[in-house]
């Protein structure tokens, strides 16, 4: 994973930068944007962070998260706008276009194989298990110090992007970088505790209600969880990786979470290596990784569920 000269040139001298997040920011994007922005700040940069949606409460433990703002518009002057872990520029809901109009150079850093290459500088490494690995290598190449705050952000980003180091994309490099981040001050027990051990009793009961909706196909290869609008509080959905539960069924090869909200259905797909679920998501205008992908589809939940399950079954039969 080599940092190109063009990428290094974008960060050569102190500038005014926006760390721009995508819709519904998760630990992958927030951890990388916070880490990079904090590092640039120590090198004389003027840095702001924000995106179309606020950071979720479950990630309030990330160092510097209080600086991440919900943006209604992007105003200059700006020299650089950095996006991480964002393959589709439409996920900024127009904020990227506003950043361009300030004259900012767009730096796109990502590991999704279907990244659209929308930046003035594009660094896309599909072989990286997590964009957090790339940001770590960038900071090393820049000679930036890895403080405990930066280490915690990057460790959390890598932890989540690899499914707690469980996904098939994990490599020796992942553990090398993870070890270096722990040595620099990241605390794995603290991160895991913050992510997984802060549920309220009410949240646990809502989770139980959600899990009763899981369905499995007659052949056992497909499992899905369809949530009508208002069935489960949004705070529960945002704080739980619900799609992992149908995926955990032993016989399942493809799992799907479908959440209805405001006339659209957000679809999360997970696979176990038998099918490239990013190709299924692409049929509905989405994308992602071979084993983790998603899309947002207009229409009622029942129809979208039927259409997505039809596409999943067709992909399974075609393999």
C-alpha positions as CSV (number, residue, x, y, z in Angstrom):
1,X,0.0,0.0,0.0
2,X,2.1,2.9,-1.3
3,X,1.1,6.5,-0.7
4,X,1.5,8.2,-4.1
5,X,3.4,11.4,-4.7
6,X,0.2,13.1,-5.8
7,X,-1.4,12.3,-2.5
8,X,1.6,13.5,-0.5
9,X,1.7,16.7,-2.6
10,X,-1.9,17.5,-1.5
11,X,-0.8,17.6,2.1
12,X,2.7,19.2,1.6
13,X,2.0,22.6,3.1
14,X,-0.5,24.0,5.7
15,X,-3.8,24.9,4.2
16,X,-7.5,25.5,5.0
17,X,-9.2,22.1,4.9
18,X,-12.7,20.6,5.4
19,X,-12.9,17.0,6.5
20,X,-16.2,16.2,4.8
21,X,-18.3,13.2,5.8
22,X,-21.1,11.3,4.1
23,X,-24.7,10.7,5.2
24,X,-25.2,8.9,8.5
25,X,-21.5,8.9,9.4
26,X,-20.2,5.8,10.9
27,X,-16.9,4.9,12.7
28,X,-15.2,4.2,9.4
29,X,-15.5,7.7,8.1
30,X,-15.5,9.6,11.4
31,X,-12.4,7.8,12.8
32,X,-10.4,8.5,9.6
33,X,-11.5,12.1,9.2
34,X,-10.9,12.9,12.8
35,X,-7.5,11.3,12.8
36,X,-6.3,13.0,9.6
37,X,-7.7,16.3,10.6
38,X,-6.1,16.2,14.1
39,X,-2.8,15.3,12.6
40,X,-3.0,18.1,10.1
41,X,-3.9,20.5,12.8
42,X,-0.6,19.8,14.6
43,X,1.2,20.7,11.4
44,X,-0.3,24.2,11.1
45,X,-3.5,23.5,9.1
46,X,-6.8,25.2,9.7
47,X,-9.3,22.3,9.9
48,X,-13.1,22.0,10.1
49,X,-15.1,18.8,10.2
50,X,-18.7,18.1,9.1
51,X,-21.3,16.5,6.9
52,X,-25.0,16.3,6.0
53,X,-25.8,14.4,9.2
54,X,-24.5,14.7,12.8
55,X,-22.3,12.1,14.4
56,X,-24.3,9.4,16.2
57,X,-24.3,9.4,20.0
58,X,-22.7,6.0,20.2
59,X,-19.5,7.4,18.8
60,X,-19.3,10.3,21.3
61,X,-16.2,8.7,22.8
62,X,-14.1,9.4,19.7
63,X,-11.5,12.1,20.5
64,X,-12.4,15.4,18.7
65,X,-16.0,14.3,17.8
66,X,-17.3,17.5,19.4
67,X,-15.8,19.4,16.4
68,X,-17.8,17.4,13.8
69,X,-20.8,19.5,12.8
70,X,-24.0,19.0,10.7
71,X,-23.5,21.2,7.7
72,X,-26.3,22.8,5.8
73,X,-23.9,24.5,3.4
74,X,-20.1,24.7,2.8
75,X,-18.6,28.2,2.8
76,X,-15.1,29.2,1.9
77,X,-12.4,30.0,1.8
78,X,-11.1,26.5,1.5
79,X,-8.1,25.0,-0.1
80,X,-8.8,21.3,0.3
81,X,-11.8,19.1,1.0
82,X,-11.0,15.5,2.1
83,X,-13.4,12.6,1.9
84,X,-12.7,9.2,3.3
85,X,-14.5,5.9,2.9
86,X,-17.0,7.6,0.5
87,X,-17.2,5.8,-2.9
88,X,-20.2,7.8,-4.1
89,X,-20.1,11.6,-4.0
90,X,-23.9,11.8,-4.0
91,X,-23.6,10.6,-0.3
92,X,-22.6,14.1,0.6
93,X,-26.1,15.4,-0.4
94,X,-24.6,18.3,-2.5
95,X,-22.0,19.4,0.0
96,X,-19.2,18.2,-2.2
97,X,-20.4,20.4,-5.1
98,X,-20.5,23.3,-2.7
99,X,-16.9,22.6,-1.6
100,X,-15.8,22.6,-5.2
101,X,-17.4,26.0,-5.7
102,X,-15.2,27.4,-3.0
103,X,-12.2,26.5,-5.1
104,X,-11.2,23.6,-2.9
105,X,-9.2,20.7,-4.3
106,X,-11.1,17.4,-3.6
107,X,-9.0,14.6,-2.1
108,X,-10.8,11.2,-2.2
109,X,-9.3,8.4,0.0
110,X,-11.1,5.1,0.0
111,X,-10.8,1.3,-0.2
112,X,-14.1,0.5,-2.0
113,X,-13.5,-1.1,-5.3
114,X,-16.5,0.7,-6.9
115,X,-15.2,4.2,-5.9
116,X,-16.2,6.6,-8.6
117,X,-13.0,8.5,-8.7
118,X,-14.6,11.9,-8.3
119,X,-11.7,13.7,-6.7
120,X,-9.0,16.0,-8.0
121,X,-6.7,13.6,-6.2
122,X,-8.0,10.0,-5.9
123,X,-6.3,7.3,-3.8
124,X,-8.3,4.1,-3.9
125,X,-6.8,0.9,-2.5
126,X,-9.4,-2.0,-2.8
127,X,-6.8,-4.3,-1.3
128,X,-6.8,-2.4,2.0
129,X,-9.0,-3.9,4.7
130,X,-10.0,-0.5,5.9
131,X,-9.5,3.1,4.9
132,X,-8.1,3.6,8.4
133,X,-5.1,1.5,7.3
134,X,-4.5,4.0,4.4
135,X,-4.7,7.1,6.7
136,X,-2.2,5.5,9.0
137,X,0.2,4.9,6.1
138,X,-0.4,8.5,5.0
139,X,0.5,9.9,8.4
140,X,3.6,7.8,8.5
141,X,4.6,9.1,5.1
142,X,4.0,12.7,6.2
143,X,6.0,12.1,9.4
144,X,3.1,13.1,11.5
145,X,3.1,11.9,15.2
146,X,0.4,9.4,16.2
147,X,-1.0,10.7,19.4
148,X,-3.3,8.6,21.6
149,X,-6.3,10.6,20.2
150,X,-5.3,9.9,16.6
151,X,-4.5,6.2,17.5
152,X,-7.9,5.8,19.1
153,X,-9.8,7.2,16.1
154,X,-7.9,5.0,13.6
155,X,-8.1,1.9,15.7
156,X,-11.9,2.4,16.0
157,X,-12.2,3.0,12.3
158,X,-10.3,-0.2,11.4
159,X,-12.1,-2.2,14.1
160,X,-15.5,-1.3,12.6
161,X,-14.4,-1.6,9.0
162,X,-13.2,-5.1,9.5
163,X,-16.1,-6.3,11.6
164,X,-14.0,-6.4,14.8
165,X,-11.2,-8.0,12.7
166,X,-13.6,-10.9,11.7
167,X,-14.1,-10.2,7.9
168,X,-12.2,-12.0,5.2
169,X,-10.5,-8.7,4.1
170,X,-8.3,-8.7,7.2
171,X,-4.6,-9.2,6.4
172,X,-1.3,-9.3,8.3
173,X,-1.1,-5.5,7.5
174,X,-4.3,-5.0,9.4
175,X,-2.8,-6.5,12.6
176,X,0.5,-4.7,12.1
177,X,-1.2,-1.4,12.0
178,X,-3.6,-2.3,14.8
179,X,-0.6,-3.2,16.9
180,X,1.2,0.0,16.1
181,X,-1.9,2.0,17.1
182,X,-2.2,0.2,20.4
183,X,1.4,1.0,21.1
184,X,0.6,4.6,20.3
185,X,-2.1,4.8,22.9
186,X,-5.3,3.1,21.5
187,X,-7.0,0.9,24.1
188,X,-8.8,-2.1,22.5
189,X,-10.8,-2.8,25.7
190,X,-12.0,0.8,25.9
191,X,-13.0,0.9,22.3
192,X,-14.9,-2.4,22.5
193,X,-16.6,-1.4,25.7
194,X,-17.7,1.9,24.2
195,X,-19.1,0.2,21.1
196,X,-20.7,-2.9,22.5
197,X,-21.3,-2.6,26.3
198,X,-23.3,0.6,26.8
199,X,-26.8,-0.6,26.0
200,X,-29.7,0.4,28.2
201,X,-32.3,-2.2,29.3
202,X,-34.8,-0.5,27.0
203,X,-32.5,-0.8,24.0
204,X,-31.9,-4.5,24.7
205,X,-35.7,-5.0,24.7
206,X,-36.1,-3.2,21.5
207,X,-33.3,-5.3,20.0
208,X,-35.2,-8.4,21.0
209,X,-38.3,-7.1,19.3
210,X,-36.3,-6.4,16.1
211,X,-34.8,-9.9,16.1
212,X,-38.2,-11.5,16.1
213,X,-38.7,-10.2,12.6
214,X,-35.9,-12.1,11.1
215,X,-36.9,-14.5,8.3
216,X,-35.0,-17.3,6.6
217,X,-35.6,-18.7,3.1
218,X,-36.8,-22.4,2.9
219,X,-33.4,-23.5,1.7
220,X,-31.7,-21.6,4.6
221,X,-29.3,-19.6,2.3
222,X,-30.9,-16.2,2.6
223,X,-32.0,-14.4,5.8
224,X,-33.5,-10.9,6.1
225,X,-34.9,-8.4,8.6
226,X,-37.4,-5.9,7.2
227,X,-38.3,-3.0,9.5
228,X,-41.3,-0.8,8.6
229,X,-41.0,2.9,9.4
230,X,-41.5,3.5,13.1
231,X,-41.3,-0.2,14.1
232,X,-38.1,0.3,16.0
233,X,-36.7,3.6,17.3
234,X,-34.1,5.1,14.9
235,X,-31.6,5.4,17.8
236,X,-31.7,1.6,18.2
237,X,-31.2,1.0,14.5
238,X,-28.3,3.5,14.3
239,X,-26.5,2.0,17.3
240,X,-26.9,-1.7,16.4
241,X,-25.3,-3.5,13.4
242,X,-28.6,-5.4,12.9
243,X,-27.6,-7.1,9.7
244,X,-25.0,-9.2,11.5
245,X,-27.7,-11.1,13.3
246,X,-29.4,-12.7,10.2
247,X,-25.8,-13.2,8.8
248,X,-24.9,-15.2,11.9
249,X,-27.3,-18.0,11.0
250,X,-25.0,-20.9,10.1
251,X,-26.7,-21.9,6.8
252,X,-27.1,-18.3,5.5
253,X,-24.9,-17.2,2.6
254,X,-26.5,-13.7,2.1
255,X,-28.2,-11.6,4.8
256,X,-30.2,-8.4,4.3
257,X,-31.5,-5.6,6.5
258,X,-34.2,-3.4,5.0
259,X,-35.2,-0.2,6.9
260,X,-38.1,1.9,5.7
261,X,-37.9,5.6,6.4
262,X,-39.4,8.7,4.7
263,X,-40.6,6.9,1.6
264,X,-37.3,5.0,0.9
265,X,-35.8,1.8,2.0
266,X,-32.2,1.6,3.1
267,X,-30.8,-1.9,2.3
268,X,-27.7,-3.4,3.9
269,X,-26.3,-6.6,2.4
270,X,-23.8,-9.0,3.9
271,X,-22.3,-12.1,2.4
272,X,-20.1,-15.0,3.3
273,X,-18.0,-15.2,0.2
274,X,-20.3,-17.1,-2.0
275,X,-21.8,-14.1,-3.8
276,X,-20.5,-10.6,-4.5
277,X,-23.2,-8.6,-2.7
278,X,-21.8,-5.3,-4.1
279,X,-23.1,-6.4,-7.5
280,X,-26.6,-6.9,-6.1
281,X,-26.5,-3.5,-4.5
282,X,-25.3,-2.0,-7.9
283,X,-28.5,-3.2,-9.5
284,X,-30.3,-0.8,-7.2
285,X,-27.9,2.1,-7.6
286,X,-25.7,1.2,-4.6
287,X,-22.3,-0.4,-4.1
288,X,-19.8,-1.5,-1.5
289,X,-17.5,-4.5,-0.9
290,X,-18.0,-8.1,-2.1
291,X,-19.1,-9.1,1.4
292,X,-20.7,-5.9,2.6
293,X,-22.7,-3.5,0.5
294,X,-25.8,-1.3,0.5
295,X,-28.2,0.8,-1.4
296,X,-31.2,3.1,-0.9
297,X,-34.3,2.2,-2.9
298,X,-37.5,4.3,-3.3
299,X,-40.8,2.6,-2.7
300,X,-42.8,0.7,-0.2
301,X,-41.0,-1.8,2.0
302,X,-42.9,-4.8,0.8
303,X,-42.0,-4.2,-2.9
304,X,-38.4,-3.4,-2.2
305,X,-38.1,-6.5,0.0
306,X,-39.5,-8.7,-2.8
307,X,-37.2,-7.1,-5.5
308,X,-34.1,-7.4,-3.4
309,X,-34.8,-11.0,-2.4
310,X,-35.4,-11.8,-6.0
311,X,-32.0,-10.3,-6.9
312,X,-30.3,-12.2,-4.1
313,X,-31.8,-15.5,-5.2
314,X,-30.8,-14.9,-8.8
315,X,-27.2,-14.2,-7.7
316,X,-27.1,-17.4,-5.6
317,X,-28.4,-19.5,-8.5
318,X,-25.9,-17.9,-11.0
319,X,-22.8,-18.7,-9.0
